Amino acid sequence: MGWLAAAAAMPWPARAASPAAHLPSGINLRPIPRTGEQLPVLGLGTFLAFDRLPGAPRQALQEVFSIYWDAGARLVDTSPLYGTAEVSVGDIAARLGVSDALFVANKIWSTGDYLADDSHARRSLALSCERLWRERIDLMQCHSLVNVEVLVPILQAWKQEGLVRYFGITHYENPYHALLAQWIERARPDFVQVNYSIANPAAEREVLPAALANGTAVLCNMPFEKGRLFTLVRDRPLPPFARELGITGWAEFFLKWVASHPAVTCVLAATANPAHARENVRALRGPLPDAGMRERMRAYVAALPGFAEVLRQPWYPGRRYEGLVSRAQRALRERLQP
Protein backbone atom coordinates (compact mmCIF):
# COMPACT_ATOMS: atom_id res chain seq x y z
CA MET A 1 0.00 0.00 0.00
CA GLY A 2 3.00 2.27 -0.33
CA TRP A 3 1.74 4.43 -3.18
CA LEU A 4 -1.63 5.09 -1.59
CA ALA A 5 -0.16 5.74 1.83
CA ALA A 6 2.31 8.25 0.39
CA ALA A 7 -0.39 9.95 -1.65
CA ALA A 8 -2.77 10.17 1.29
CA ALA A 9 -0.06 11.82 3.39
CA MET A 10 0.61 14.57 0.85
CA PRO A 11 -0.54 18.10 1.80
CA TRP A 12 -3.03 18.64 -0.99
CA PRO A 13 -3.54 22.30 -1.91
CA ALA A 14 -6.93 23.76 -1.19
CA ARG A 15 -9.21 24.08 -4.19
CA ALA A 16 -11.46 27.05 -4.75
CA ALA A 17 -15.11 26.46 -3.92
CA SER A 18 -16.05 27.56 -7.44
CA PRO A 19 -14.16 27.74 -10.75
CA ALA A 20 -16.47 30.51 -11.98
CA ALA A 21 -13.68 33.09 -11.91
CA HIS A 22 -11.76 31.03 -14.47
CA LEU A 23 -14.69 30.56 -16.86
CA PRO A 24 -16.02 32.66 -19.72
CA SER A 25 -18.82 34.90 -18.50
CA GLY A 26 -22.43 33.87 -19.05
CA ILE A 27 -21.89 30.12 -18.69
CA ASN A 28 -24.73 28.04 -17.23
CA LEU A 29 -23.48 26.63 -13.91
CA ARG A 30 -24.90 24.28 -11.31
CA PRO A 31 -23.65 23.74 -7.74
CA ILE A 32 -22.52 20.40 -6.36
CA PRO A 33 -25.05 20.10 -3.51
CA ARG A 34 -22.60 18.67 -0.99
CA THR A 35 -20.07 21.53 -1.26
CA GLY A 36 -21.48 24.34 -3.37
CA GLU A 37 -18.64 24.01 -5.89
CA GLN A 38 -19.91 25.17 -9.27
CA LEU A 39 -19.76 23.07 -12.44
CA PRO A 40 -20.72 24.03 -16.00
CA VAL A 41 -23.84 22.16 -17.11
CA LEU A 42 -22.01 20.46 -20.00
CA GLY A 43 -19.21 17.91 -19.64
CA LEU A 44 -17.23 15.82 -22.11
CA GLY A 45 -17.91 12.10 -22.28
CA THR A 46 -15.25 9.75 -23.67
CA PHE A 47 -16.86 6.31 -24.15
CA LEU A 48 -15.64 4.94 -27.52
CA ALA A 49 -15.10 8.49 -28.81
CA PHE A 50 -11.70 8.91 -27.11
CA ASP A 51 -10.57 5.30 -27.55
CA ARG A 52 -7.89 5.04 -30.22
CA LEU A 53 -5.55 2.26 -31.27
CA PRO A 54 -1.94 2.83 -30.15
CA GLY A 55 -0.23 5.21 -32.57
CA ALA A 56 -3.48 6.32 -34.23
CA PRO A 57 -3.91 10.07 -34.84
CA ARG A 58 -5.56 12.02 -32.02
CA GLN A 59 -5.60 15.51 -33.55
CA ALA A 60 -9.39 15.55 -33.87
CA LEU A 61 -9.74 14.57 -30.22
CA GLN A 62 -7.50 17.43 -29.15
CA GLU A 63 -9.63 19.81 -31.22
CA VAL A 64 -12.80 18.47 -29.59
CA PHE A 65 -11.25 18.87 -26.15
CA SER A 66 -10.13 22.43 -26.96
CA ILE A 67 -13.59 23.39 -28.22
CA TYR A 68 -15.20 22.18 -25.00
CA TRP A 69 -12.53 23.81 -22.84
CA ASP A 70 -12.59 27.17 -24.62
CA ALA A 71 -16.38 27.26 -24.37
CA GLY A 72 -16.24 26.71 -20.62
CA ALA A 73 -16.74 22.96 -20.11
CA ARG A 74 -14.47 21.68 -17.34
CA LEU A 75 -15.65 18.16 -16.44
CA VAL A 76 -14.41 15.13 -18.38
CA ASP A 77 -15.85 11.70 -17.64
CA THR A 78 -13.82 8.60 -18.47
CA SER A 79 -13.04 5.05 -17.29
CA PRO A 80 -10.32 2.38 -17.43
CA LEU A 81 -12.88 0.28 -19.34
CA TYR A 82 -12.96 2.79 -22.21
CA GLY A 83 -9.84 1.45 -23.94
CA THR A 84 -7.26 4.22 -24.32
CA ALA A 85 -9.67 7.04 -23.35
CA GLU A 86 -7.82 7.78 -20.09
CA VAL A 87 -4.53 7.99 -22.01
CA SER A 88 -6.09 10.34 -24.56
CA VAL A 89 -7.52 12.63 -21.89
CA GLY A 90 -4.31 12.70 -19.88
CA ASP A 91 -2.12 13.42 -22.88
CA ILE A 92 -4.36 16.09 -24.37
CA ALA A 93 -4.95 17.88 -21.06
CA ALA A 94 -1.19 17.95 -20.44
CA ARG A 95 -0.49 19.27 -23.95
CA LEU A 96 -3.01 22.06 -23.41
CA GLY A 97 -1.68 22.81 -19.92
CA VAL A 98 -5.04 22.32 -18.20
CA SER A 99 -4.52 19.08 -16.24
CA ASP A 100 -4.74 20.68 -12.81
CA ALA A 101 -7.80 22.78 -13.67
CA LEU A 102 -9.74 19.88 -15.17
CA PHE A 103 -12.50 18.22 -13.16
CA VAL A 104 -11.85 14.52 -13.78
CA ALA A 105 -14.75 12.12 -13.23
CA ASN A 106 -13.39 8.59 -13.41
CA LYS A 107 -14.72 5.12 -12.64
CA ILE A 108 -13.58 1.89 -11.05
CA TRP A 109 -14.66 -1.67 -11.91
CA SER A 110 -13.02 -3.92 -9.37
CA THR A 111 -13.72 -7.22 -7.64
CA GLY A 112 -10.56 -8.48 -5.91
CA ASP A 113 -9.50 -12.03 -5.20
CA TYR A 114 -11.73 -12.36 -2.14
CA LEU A 115 -14.43 -10.39 -0.33
CA ALA A 116 -13.23 -6.94 0.78
CA ASP A 117 -9.87 -7.36 -1.02
CA ASP A 118 -9.03 -3.84 -2.22
CA SER A 119 -5.72 -4.59 -3.97
CA HIS A 120 -7.30 -4.50 -7.43
CA ALA A 121 -9.04 -1.24 -6.61
CA ARG A 122 -5.80 0.33 -5.38
CA ARG A 123 -3.98 -0.73 -8.54
CA SER A 124 -6.80 0.63 -10.69
CA LEU A 125 -6.60 4.01 -8.96
CA ALA A 126 -2.83 4.13 -9.37
CA LEU A 127 -3.04 3.28 -13.08
CA SER A 128 -5.76 5.86 -13.67
CA CYS A 129 -3.67 8.57 -12.02
CA GLU A 130 -0.70 7.63 -14.19
CA ARG A 131 -2.73 7.65 -17.42
CA LEU A 132 -4.49 10.90 -16.56
CA TRP A 133 -1.31 12.66 -15.34
CA ARG A 134 -3.03 13.36 -12.03
CA GLU A 135 -2.04 12.92 -8.39
CA ARG A 136 -5.66 12.91 -7.30
CA ILE A 137 -8.99 12.20 -9.01
CA ASP A 138 -11.81 14.69 -8.48
CA LEU A 139 -14.64 12.16 -8.66
CA MET A 140 -14.30 8.37 -8.50
CA GLN A 141 -17.42 6.38 -9.33
CA CYS A 142 -18.38 2.74 -8.87
CA HIS A 143 -18.82 1.75 -12.51
CA SER A 144 -22.27 0.34 -13.25
CA LEU A 145 -22.71 -0.72 -9.61
CA VAL A 146 -20.18 -3.55 -10.06
CA ASN A 147 -19.20 -4.92 -6.64
CA VAL A 148 -20.95 -1.91 -5.13
CA GLU A 149 -21.23 -3.41 -1.63
CA VAL A 150 -17.43 -3.57 -1.37
CA LEU A 151 -16.45 -0.57 -3.46
CA VAL A 152 -18.60 2.11 -1.85
CA PRO A 153 -16.85 1.77 1.55
CA ILE A 154 -13.49 1.81 -0.25
CA LEU A 155 -14.45 4.99 -2.11
CA GLN A 156 -15.64 6.56 1.12
CA ALA A 157 -12.27 5.74 2.70
CA TRP A 158 -10.40 7.18 -0.29
CA LYS A 159 -12.35 10.40 0.05
CA GLN A 160 -11.60 10.58 3.78
CA GLU A 161 -7.91 9.96 3.05
CA GLY A 162 -7.77 12.66 0.36
CA LEU A 163 -7.13 10.33 -2.58
CA VAL A 164 -10.34 11.48 -4.29
CA ARG A 165 -12.42 14.58 -3.72
CA TYR A 166 -15.86 13.05 -4.33
CA PHE A 167 -17.30 9.56 -4.75
CA GLY A 168 -20.26 8.34 -6.76
CA ILE A 169 -22.14 5.46 -8.38
CA THR A 170 -23.20 4.96 -11.99
CA HIS A 171 -25.35 3.03 -14.42
CA TYR A 172 -26.71 3.46 -17.93
CA GLU A 173 -29.70 1.10 -18.06
CA ASN A 174 -33.26 1.60 -16.79
CA PRO A 175 -33.57 -1.74 -14.91
CA TYR A 176 -30.91 -0.52 -12.46
CA HIS A 177 -32.61 2.77 -11.57
CA ALA A 178 -34.29 1.35 -8.48
CA LEU A 179 -30.96 0.06 -7.21
CA LEU A 180 -29.29 3.40 -7.91
CA ALA A 181 -32.01 5.15 -5.90
CA GLN A 182 -31.57 2.69 -3.02
CA TRP A 183 -27.82 3.34 -2.91
CA ILE A 184 -28.36 7.10 -3.02
CA GLU A 185 -30.50 6.80 0.10
CA ARG A 186 -28.23 4.25 1.74
CA ALA A 187 -24.76 5.73 1.13
CA ARG A 188 -25.57 9.35 0.22
CA PRO A 189 -22.90 9.51 -2.52
CA ASP A 190 -21.67 12.89 -3.67
CA PHE A 191 -22.63 12.03 -7.27
CA VAL A 192 -24.83 9.64 -9.19
CA GLN A 193 -24.48 9.13 -12.92
CA VAL A 194 -27.54 7.90 -14.80
CA ASN A 195 -28.92 7.66 -18.33
CA TYR A 196 -31.46 10.41 -19.05
CA SER A 197 -32.75 11.87 -22.29
CA ILE A 198 -35.81 13.43 -23.87
CA ALA A 199 -36.57 10.00 -25.37
CA ASN A 200 -35.94 8.13 -22.12
CA PRO A 201 -36.94 10.16 -19.05
CA ALA A 202 -37.28 7.10 -16.78
CA ALA A 203 -34.72 8.48 -14.30
CA GLU A 204 -37.37 11.00 -13.24
CA ARG A 205 -39.31 8.26 -11.45
CA GLU A 206 -36.77 7.23 -8.80
CA VAL A 207 -33.19 8.38 -9.36
CA LEU A 208 -33.64 12.13 -9.76
CA PRO A 209 -36.05 12.51 -6.82
CA ALA A 210 -33.68 10.49 -4.61
CA ALA A 211 -30.77 12.69 -5.67
CA LEU A 212 -32.70 15.87 -4.85
CA ALA A 213 -33.77 14.52 -1.46
CA ASN A 214 -30.27 13.42 -0.46
CA GLY A 215 -28.10 16.25 -1.80
CA THR A 216 -26.50 14.12 -4.50
CA ALA A 217 -25.19 15.74 -7.68
CA VAL A 218 -26.34 14.18 -10.95
CA LEU A 219 -24.31 13.48 -14.07
CA CYS A 220 -26.41 12.42 -17.06
CA ASN A 221 -25.10 10.03 -19.68
CA MET A 222 -26.68 9.15 -23.04
CA PRO A 223 -28.41 12.53 -23.66
CA PHE A 224 -28.39 11.70 -27.40
CA GLU A 225 -29.15 8.01 -26.85
CA LYS A 226 -25.81 7.05 -28.43
CA GLY A 227 -26.57 9.12 -31.53
CA ARG A 228 -29.97 7.54 -32.15
CA LEU A 229 -31.95 10.72 -31.44
CA PHE A 230 -30.43 12.40 -34.47
CA THR A 231 -31.91 9.77 -36.79
CA LEU A 232 -35.31 10.98 -35.61
CA VAL A 233 -34.73 14.62 -36.51
CA ARG A 234 -32.43 14.29 -39.53
CA ASP A 235 -33.21 17.05 -42.08
CA ARG A 236 -36.06 18.23 -39.87
CA PRO A 237 -36.12 21.91 -38.84
CA LEU A 238 -36.39 22.91 -35.21
CA PRO A 239 -39.87 23.80 -33.95
CA PRO A 240 -40.50 27.56 -34.07
CA PHE A 241 -40.82 27.78 -30.29
CA ALA A 242 -37.15 26.77 -29.91
CA ARG A 243 -36.28 30.34 -30.85
CA GLU A 244 -37.77 31.48 -27.53
CA LEU A 245 -34.71 29.92 -25.86
CA GLY A 246 -32.27 30.96 -28.57
CA ILE A 247 -31.76 27.31 -29.53
CA THR A 248 -30.15 26.97 -32.94
CA GLY A 249 -29.62 23.20 -33.34
CA TRP A 250 -30.93 19.82 -32.29
CA ALA A 251 -27.92 18.97 -30.13
CA GLU A 252 -28.52 22.11 -28.08
CA PHE A 253 -32.24 21.28 -27.95
CA PHE A 254 -31.64 17.80 -26.51
CA LEU A 255 -28.89 18.91 -24.11
CA LYS A 256 -30.82 21.86 -22.69
CA TRP A 257 -33.84 19.67 -22.08
CA VAL A 258 -31.72 17.34 -19.91
CA ALA A 259 -29.77 20.12 -18.19
CA SER A 260 -32.92 21.98 -17.21
CA HIS A 261 -34.16 19.36 -14.76
CA PRO A 262 -33.67 20.76 -11.23
CA ALA A 263 -31.76 17.66 -10.09
CA VAL A 264 -29.25 17.64 -12.95
CA THR A 265 -25.78 19.04 -12.33
CA CYS A 266 -23.97 18.25 -15.59
CA VAL A 267 -24.80 16.55 -18.90
CA LEU A 268 -22.12 14.37 -20.52
CA ALA A 269 -21.97 14.59 -24.31
CA ALA A 270 -19.34 12.42 -25.98
CA THR A 271 -18.04 13.12 -29.46
CA ALA A 272 -14.93 12.71 -31.59
CA ASN A 273 -16.16 15.18 -34.21
CA PRO A 274 -15.12 18.84 -33.83
CA ALA A 275 -18.19 20.03 -35.76
CA HIS A 276 -20.44 18.19 -33.33
CA ALA A 277 -18.46 19.59 -30.39
CA ARG A 278 -19.20 23.12 -31.60
CA GLU A 279 -22.90 22.29 -31.69
CA ASN A 280 -22.84 20.72 -28.22
CA VAL A 281 -21.16 23.62 -26.43
CA ARG A 282 -23.98 25.97 -27.38
CA ALA A 283 -25.87 24.39 -24.48
CA LEU A 284 -23.52 26.20 -22.09
CA ARG A 285 -25.11 29.55 -22.90
CA GLY A 286 -28.58 31.02 -23.01
CA PRO A 287 -31.69 30.29 -20.96
CA LEU A 288 -32.67 26.76 -19.97
CA PRO A 289 -36.31 25.71 -20.44
CA ASP A 290 -38.74 25.98 -17.53
CA ALA A 291 -41.17 23.20 -16.64
CA GLY A 292 -43.76 24.31 -19.18
CA MET A 293 -41.24 24.54 -22.00
CA ARG A 294 -39.78 21.15 -21.07
CA GLU A 295 -43.22 19.57 -21.52
CA ARG A 296 -43.64 21.35 -24.83
CA MET A 297 -40.26 20.16 -26.08
CA ARG A 298 -40.84 16.56 -25.10
CA ALA A 299 -44.38 16.49 -26.56
CA TYR A 300 -43.04 17.77 -29.88
CA VAL A 301 -40.30 15.14 -30.10
CA ALA A 302 -42.60 12.33 -28.92
CA ALA A 303 -45.02 13.14 -31.74
CA LEU A 304 -42.38 12.78 -34.48
CA PRO A 305 -42.69 9.74 -36.79
CA GLY A 306 -40.43 6.92 -35.63
CA PHE A 307 -40.15 8.10 -32.02
CA ALA A 308 -41.30 4.74 -30.62
CA GLU A 309 -38.52 2.94 -32.50
CA VAL A 310 -35.59 5.18 -31.51
CA LEU A 311 -34.51 3.19 -28.47
CA ARG A 312 -34.70 -0.09 -30.38
CA GLN A 313 -32.03 0.96 -32.88
CA PRO A 314 -28.38 -0.12 -32.52
CA TRP A 315 -26.06 2.38 -30.87
CA TYR A 316 -24.27 4.95 -33.03
CA PRO A 317 -26.16 4.34 -36.29
CA GLY A 318 -23.94 4.93 -39.32
CA ARG A 319 -20.89 5.58 -37.16
CA ARG A 320 -17.81 3.48 -36.48
CA TYR A 321 -15.14 3.96 -33.84
CA GLU A 322 -11.72 2.35 -34.20
CA GLY A 323 -10.18 1.68 -30.82
CA LEU A 324 -9.22 -1.09 -28.45
CA VAL A 325 -12.82 -1.66 -27.34
CA SER A 326 -14.35 -1.85 -30.82
CA ARG A 327 -11.47 -4.04 -32.07
CA ALA A 328 -11.91 -6.49 -29.19
CA GLN A 329 -15.68 -6.59 -29.64
CA ARG A 330 -15.30 -7.27 -33.36
CA ALA A 331 -12.77 -10.03 -32.72
CA LEU A 332 -15.11 -11.70 -30.22
CA ARG A 333 -18.01 -11.59 -32.68
CA GLU A 334 -15.82 -13.28 -35.28
CA ARG A 335 -14.84 -16.01 -32.81
CA LEU A 336 -18.49 -16.69 -32.13
CA GLN A 337 -19.39 -17.13 -35.80
CA PRO A 338 -20.50 -20.74 -36.52
Secondary structure, DSSP 8 states (H G I E B T S, - for coil): -HHHHHHHHS------S--GGGS-TT--EEE-TTT--EEESEEEE-TTTT---TT---HHHHHHHHHHHHHT--EEE--TTSTTHHHHHHHHHHHHT-GGG-EEEEEE----SSTT--HHHHHHHHHHHHHHT-SSEEEEEEGGGTTHHHHHHHHHHHHHHTSEEEEEEE--SGGGHHHHHHHHHHH--SEEEEE--SS--GGGTTHHHHHHHHT-EEEEE-TTTTTTHHHHHTT----GGGGGGT--SHHHHHHHHHHTSTT--EEEEE-S-HHHHHHHGGGGSS----HHHHHHHHHHHHTSTTGGGGGGS-SSTT----SHHHHHHHHHHHHT--
